Amino acid sequence: MRTIMGQFRPALMSLLTLSVLTGLVYPALITAAAQLLFPWKANGSLIEHGGRIAGSELIGQPFSDPKHFWSRPSATVPFPYNAGSSSGSNLGPTNPALIDSVKARVAALRKVDPGNATPIPVDLVTASGSGLDPHLSPAAAFYQVPRVARALGRSEGDIRALVENRVEGRWLGVLGEPRVNVLLLNLDLAALQSPEKAVK
């Protein structure tokens, strides 16, 4: 009995000590360091426009107006781009549901821009693994330039210049792929029309 109690006390003290260190002290230090060194990122990379929060640079949003660049589809539930339920569709390439959804997205893109015979980039008709991807490939953004320009009554050159300005390169010139943040691009469109106009 004495041996058991002798082992219980150090085990309990170790548990309490580690709980305080890893459950309180370490998270507090990391949170303080993040707030001190990277406050914008630590607070969600929130983008302010027109005096209000327009969204996060890290989370996609649905856009359906022809005057906006459309985001990559999202498969999160119960609504698209649900940050509390990050997930992909988990549908295999031969799954009829995936084929039907891709066909529907192709049809929607063709309907809103019937004169555009350019092949549709794959990221405009397939969801990302997270369902929250805020980016498009440059090809997917450039594909939408004619529609957006026509809807806004602007030249394609003006809209193309906005896209080119928003293309982000590979990290350190090596990692990842070039990409375009859709929310930031649509905010550029809003500023092009009127500095006070916010994207909805």
Secondary structure, DSSP 8 states (H G I E B T S, - for coil): -HHHHHHHHHHHHHHHHHHHIIIIIHHHHHHHHHHHH-HHHHTT-EEEETTEEEEETTS-----STTS--------SSSTT-GGG-------TT-HHHHHHHHHHHHHHHHH-TT--S---GGGTS--SSS---EE-HHHHHHTHHHHHHHHT--HHHHHHHHHHHEE--BTTTBS--EEEHHHHHHHHHHHH-TT----
